């Protein structure tokens, strides 16, 4: 079974990106398990705190979940044409200490998706992740893009995906990413 860990880059209770991950988890095949993790509870990065107390337990727990997965699916909002600060902050903690980077991120297959209430989706936010993912030594998957625009019309008030075309695109995206992850496992082993 392929294990994918999805992380939403939003802390908002009604987040479209969290809803997108929940929908993705429902659309996976029987040979794929998509678990969802949260960045809630990870404090702002502070080198003095790290030097005094080490990496916070919330970040260590998320690092352990990433190490245990075969692939990572980031659902990113786009704030001011870039990466949300809270999401980047979480990744910054996950990369501490630097000696942990290869075990957490090194050669890990990663895909990026996103949903936005705007008409442009999250293309700039997704593109802003590329240098970060390269620096961390991940294996980004470029097989498809999924940028859900006008998300307020794609999800209902409870966060359920109601757009059949987006559902089809999401199912294909996750299935193709899972095949990439499986191939990466085969190539690594």
C-alpha positions in Angstrom: 0.0 0.0 0.0 1.2 3.5 -0.9 1.1 5.9 2.0 0.7 9.6 1.2 0.7 12.3 3.8 -1.3 15.4 2.9 -0.6 18.6 4.7 -2.8 21.7 4.4 -1.1 25.0 4.5 -4.0 26.8 6.2 -5.0 27.0 9.8 -8.6 28.2 9.0 -11.3 25.9 10.2 -13.2 26.2 6.9 -10.1 26.0 4.7 -10.6 25.1 1.0 -7.2 23.4 1.0 -8.1 21.2 3.9 -11.4 20.4 2.2 -9.4 19.6 -1.0 -7.2 17.1 1.0 -10.3 15.5 2.6 -11.8 15.1 -0.9 -8.6 13.6 -2.2 -8.5 11.1 0.7 -12.0 10.0 -0.3 -11.0 9.5 -3.9 -8.0 7.3 -3.5 -7.9 3.8 -4.7 -7.8 0.8 -2.4 -4.0 0.5 -2.9 -3.4 4.1 -1.6 -3.8 5.5 1.8 -3.9 9.3 2.1 -3.6 10.6 5.7 -4.1 14.2 6.5 -1.8 16.2 8.9 -2.1 19.6 10.3 0.4 22.4 10.9 -1.7 23.7 13.8 0.3 24.1 17.0 3.7 24.6 15.4 5.0 27.9 16.9 6.8 30.6 15.0 10.4 29.6 14.2 12.8 31.2 16.6 16.5 30.2 16.6 16.8 31.1 20.3 13.9 28.8 21.2 15.5 26.0 19.2 18.9 26.5 20.9 17.3 26.5 24.3 14.5 24.0 24.0 15.2 22.1 20.7 12.5 21.4 18.0 9.0 21.6 19.4 7.1 18.4 20.0 4.4 19.4 17.4 7.1 19.7 14.7 8.9 16.5 15.8 5.5 14.6 15.5 4.9 15.9 12.0 8.5 15.0 11.0 7.8 11.4 12.2 4.7 11.2 10.1 6.5 12.5 7.0 9.3 9.9 7.6 6.7 7.2 7.7 5.0 8.1 4.4 6.0 7.2 0.9 5.0 10.6 -0.6 3.9 14.0 0.5 1.0 16.1 -0.9 1.0 19.8 0.0 -2.2 21.7 -0.3 -1.2 25.3 -0.5 -3.2 28.4 -0.3 -1.8 31.5 -2.1 -1.3 34.6 0.0 -0.1 37.7 -1.7 1.0 35.7 -4.8 3.2 33.4 -2.7 3.5 30.8 0.0 1.5 31.3 3.2 3.7 32.3 6.1 2.3 29.7 8.5 3.0 26.9 6.0 6.6 28.0 5.2 7.2 28.4 9.0 6.1 24.8 9.6 8.5 23.6 6.8 11.3 25.7 8.4 10.8 23.9 11.7 10.6 20.5 9.9 14.0 21.2 8.4 15.6 21.7 11.9 18.2 20.6 12.7 19.7 20.6 9.2 21.1 17.1 9.6 17.4 15.9 9.7 16.6 17.2 6.2 17.7 14.1 4.2 15.7 11.7 6.4 12.6 13.9 6.4 12.6 15.3 2.9 15.5 13.8 0.9 14.3 12.2 -2.3 10.7 12.1 -1.0 8.1 12.4 -3.8 6.1 15.6 -3.3 3.2 17.0 -5.2 1.6 20.4 -4.7 -2.1 21.3 -5.2 -4.2 24.2 -4.1 -7.6 25.9 -3.9 -8.4 29.6 -3.8 -11.5 31.7 -3.9 -9.9 33.8 -6.7 -10.2 33.2 -10.4 -6.5 32.4 -10.7 -6.2 29.4 -8.4 -2.9 29.0 -6.7 -0.4 28.9 -9.6 2.0 31.5 -8.0 1.9 29.9 -4.6 2.6 26.5 -6.1 5.5 27.9 -8.2 6.9 29.6 -5.1 7.3 26.1 -3.4 9.6 24.9 -6.1 12.9 26.5 -4.8 12.0 25.3 -1.3 11.4 21.8 -2.4 14.6 21.8 -4.5 16.6 23.0 -1.5 15.1 20.3 0.7 16.2 17.6 -1.8 12.7 16.3 -2.5 11.5 14.7 -5.7 8.8 17.1 -7.0 6.2 15.5 -9.3 5.5 17.5 -12.4 3.1 15.1 -14.1 0.0 17.4 -13.7 -1.2 20.6 -12.0 -4.3 21.1 -9.9 -5.2 24.7 -9.1 -8.8 25.0 -8.0 -10.1 28.5 -8.6 -13.4 30.0 -7.4 -13.3 27.4 -4.6 -16.5 28.9 -3.0 -18.4 27.4 -5.9 -16.6 24.0 -5.8 -17.2 23.2 -2.1 -20.5 23.5 -0.2 -20.8 25.2 3.2 -19.7 22.0 5.0 -16.6 21.7 2.9 -17.8 18.8 0.7 -16.6 18.8 -2.9 -19.6 19.4 -5.1 -18.0 20.0 -8.5 -17.9 16.8 -10.6 -15.1 18.1 -13.0 -12.8 19.0 -10.1 -13.6 15.6 -8.5 -12.5 13.9 -11.7 -9.3 16.0 -11.9 -8.5 15.4 -8.3 -9.0 11.6 -8.7 -6.7 11.5 -11.7 -4.1 13.8 -10.0 -4.0 11.6 -6.9 -3.9 8.4 -8.8 -1.1 9.6 -11.1 0.9 10.9 -8.2 0.4 7.6 -6.3 1.9 5.8 -9.4 4.8 8.2 -9.4 5.3 7.5 -5.6 5.2 3.8 -6.3 7.8 4.1 -9.0 10.0 6.2 -6.8 9.9 3.5 -4.2 10.8 0.9 -6.8 13.7 3.0 -8.1 15.0 3.6 -4.6 14.7 0.0 -3.5 
